[in-house]
Amino acid sequence: QVHLVESGGGLVQPGGSLRLSCGASGRIFSINHMGWYRQAPGKQRELVAAITTGGSTSYVDDVKGRFTISRDNANNTEYLQMNSLKPEDTAVYCCNTVSPVADYWGQGTQVTVAS
């Protein structure tokens, strides 16, 4: 059974940076395309960044040039480096496979961007 645990969120001022981490209890990263999702209050969850098993990355337009997704298969961990944060980035951030598996959702980590 796979468990995903996100960490690294917090309160940051606009223009600041955070690095999120996602650890897995099972062997998931090396065999799946992985993604970072976020859900803001009153909005649907959205996939904001994805990384393939080969290391190719993609981003939604809102975060292009500001966010960087990466993975460490040997340590079953993926990361999301977030720079130049904006108030509209405020959300709960979660990791999952690109085709999300319901049982994999963790608690997520709260990111709040405010002065």
C-alpha positions as a Markdown table, in Angstrom:
| # | Residue | x | y | z |
|---|---|---|---|---|
| 1 | Gln | 0.0 | 0.0 | 0.0 |
| 2 | Val | 1.3 | 3.4 | -1.0 |
| 3 | His | 1.3 | 6.4 | 1.4 |
| 4 | Leu | 2.2 | 9.9 | 0.2 |
| 5 | Val | 3.2 | 12.5 | 2.7 |
| 6 | Glu | 3.7 | 16.1 | 1.7 |
| 7 | Ser | 5.7 | 18.7 | 3.7 |
| 8 | Gly | 7.3 | 22.0 | 3.3 |
| 9 | Gly | 4.3 | 24.4 | 3.2 |
| 10 | Gly | 3.9 | 27.5 | 5.3 |
| 11 | Leu | 3.2 | 31.2 | 5.3 |
| 12 | Val | 5.4 | 33.2 | 3.0 |
| 13 | Gln | 5.3 | 36.8 | 1.7 |
| 14 | Pro | 4.6 | 37.6 | -1.9 |
| 15 | Gly | 7.7 | 37.1 | -3.9 |
| 16 | Gly | 9.1 | 34.5 | -1.5 |
| 17 | Ser | 10.0 | 30.9 | -2.1 |
| 18 | Leu | 9.1 | 27.5 | -0.7 |
| 19 | Arg | 10.2 | 23.9 | -1.4 |
| 20 | Leu | 7.7 | 21.2 | -1.0 |
| 21 | Ser | 8.6 | 17.6 | -0.6 |
| 22 | Cys | 6.5 | 14.4 | -1.2 |
| 23 | Gly | 7.7 | 11.2 | 0.3 |
| 24 | Ala | 6.3 | 7.8 | -0.5 |
| 25 | Ser | 6.2 | 4.6 | 1.5 |
| 26 | Gly | 6.1 | 2.4 | -1.6 |
| 27 | Arg | 8.0 | 2.2 | -4.8 |
| 28 | Ile | 5.9 | 4.6 | -6.8 |
| 29 | Phe | 8.1 | 7.3 | -8.3 |
| 30 | Ser | 10.3 | 5.2 | -10.5 |
| 31 | Ile | 7.3 | 3.6 | -12.3 |
| 32 | Asn | 4.8 | 6.4 | -12.5 |
| 33 | His | 4.5 | 9.9 | -14.0 |
| 34 | Met | 4.1 | 12.1 | -10.9 |
| 35 | Gly | 2.4 | 15.4 | -10.3 |
| 36 | Trp | 1.8 | 18.2 | -7.9 |
| 37 | Tyr | -1.8 | 19.3 | -7.4 |
| 38 | Arg | -3.3 | 22.2 | -5.5 |
| 39 | Gln | -6.7 | 23.1 | -4.3 |
| 40 | Ala | -7.6 | 26.6 | -3.3 |
| 41 | Pro | -10.7 | 27.4 | -1.2 |
| 42 | Gly | -13.8 | 27.2 | -3.2 |
| 43 | Lys | -12.0 | 25.8 | -6.3 |
| 44 | Gln | -11.4 | 22.4 | -7.9 |
| 45 | Arg | -8.2 | 20.6 | -7.4 |
| 46 | Glu | -5.8 | 21.2 | -10.3 |
| 47 | Leu | -2.6 | 19.6 | -11.6 |
| 48 | Val | 0.0 | 22.3 | -11.6 |
| 49 | Ala | 3.2 | 20.4 | -12.4 |
| 50 | Ala | 4.0 | 17.0 | -13.7 |
| 51 | Ile | 7.2 | 14.9 | -14.3 |
| 52 | Thr | 7.5 | 11.8 | -16.3 |
| 53 | Thr | 9.5 | 8.7 | -15.4 |
| 54 | Gly | 12.0 | 10.0 | -17.9 |
| 55 | Gly | 12.3 | 13.4 | -16.2 |
| 56 | Ser | 10.3 | 15.5 | -18.7 |
| 57 | Thr | 8.4 | 18.2 | -17.0 |
| 58 | Ser | 5.3 | 20.3 | -17.7 |
| 59 | Tyr | 3.4 | 23.1 | -16.0 |
| 60 | Val | 0.2 | 25.0 | -16.1 |
| 61 | Asp | 0.7 | 28.5 | -17.5 |
| 62 | Asp | 0.1 | 30.1 | -14.1 |
| 63 | Val | 3.3 | 28.6 | -12.6 |
| 64 | Lys | 5.6 | 28.4 | -15.7 |
| 65 | Gly | 8.9 | 30.0 | -15.0 |
| 66 | Arg | 8.2 | 30.1 | -11.2 |
| 67 | Phe | 7.8 | 26.4 | -10.2 |
| 68 | Thr | 10.1 | 23.5 | -10.8 |
| 69 | Ile | 9.2 | 19.9 | -10.2 |
| 70 | Ser | 11.9 | 17.3 | -9.7 |
| 71 | Arg | 12.1 | 13.7 | -8.4 |
| 72 | Asp | 14.6 | 11.5 | -6.6 |
| 73 | Asn | 13.6 | 7.9 | -7.5 |
| 74 | Ala | 16.2 | 6.3 | -5.3 |
| 75 | Asn | 14.7 | 8.0 | -2.2 |
| 76 | Asn | 11.1 | 7.9 | -3.3 |
| 77 | Thr | 10.7 | 11.6 | -3.1 |
| 78 | Glu | 9.5 | 14.4 | -5.4 |
| 79 | Tyr | 9.9 | 18.1 | -4.9 |
| 80 | Leu | 8.2 | 21.3 | -6.0 |
| 81 | Gln | 10.4 | 24.4 | -5.8 |
| 82 | Met | 8.2 | 27.4 | -5.8 |
| 83 | Asn | 9.7 | 30.9 | -6.4 |
| 84 | Ser | 8.1 | 34.3 | -6.9 |
| 85 | Leu | 5.1 | 33.2 | -5.0 |
| 86 | Lys | 1.8 | 35.1 | -5.4 |
| 87 | Pro | -1.3 | 35.3 | -3.2 |
| 88 | Glu | -3.2 | 33.3 | -5.8 |
| 89 | Asp | -0.8 | 30.4 | -5.2 |
| 90 | Thr | -2.4 | 30.0 | -1.8 |
| 91 | Ala | -3.8 | 26.5 | -1.6 |
| 92 | Val | -3.3 | 23.0 | -0.2 |
| 93 | Tyr | -0.7 | 21.2 | -2.3 |
| 94 | Cys | -0.7 | 17.4 | -2.7 |
| 95 | Cys | 1.2 | 14.9 | -4.8 |
| 96 | Asn | -0.1 | 12.0 | -6.7 |
| 97 | Thr | 0.3 | 10.1 | -9.9 |
| 98 | Val | -0.6 | 12.1 | -13.1 |
| 99 | Ser | -3.7 | 9.9 | -13.4 |
| 100 | Pro | -4.5 | 10.3 | -9.7 |
| 101 | Val | -5.2 | 7.3 | -7.6 |
| 102 | Ala | -7.9 | 8.0 | -5.0 |
| 103 | Asp | -6.2 | 5.9 | -2.3 |
| 104 | Tyr | -2.9 | 7.8 | -2.7 |
| 105 | Trp | -4.1 | 11.2 | -1.6 |
| 106 | Gly | -2.4 | 12.4 | 1.5 |
| 107 | Gln | -3.2 | 15.3 | 3.8 |
| 108 | Gly | -1.3 | 17.8 | 1.6 |
| 109 | Thr | 0.6 | 20.8 | 2.8 |
| 110 | Gln | -0.8 | 24.3 | 3.2 |
| 111 | Val | 0.8 | 27.1 | 1.3 |
| 112 | Thr | -0.3 | 30.6 | 2.2 |
| 113 | Val | 1.1 | 33.6 | 0.4 |
| 114 | Ala | 0.2 | 36.8 | 2.2 |
| 115 | Ser | 1.8 | 40.0 | 3.4 |
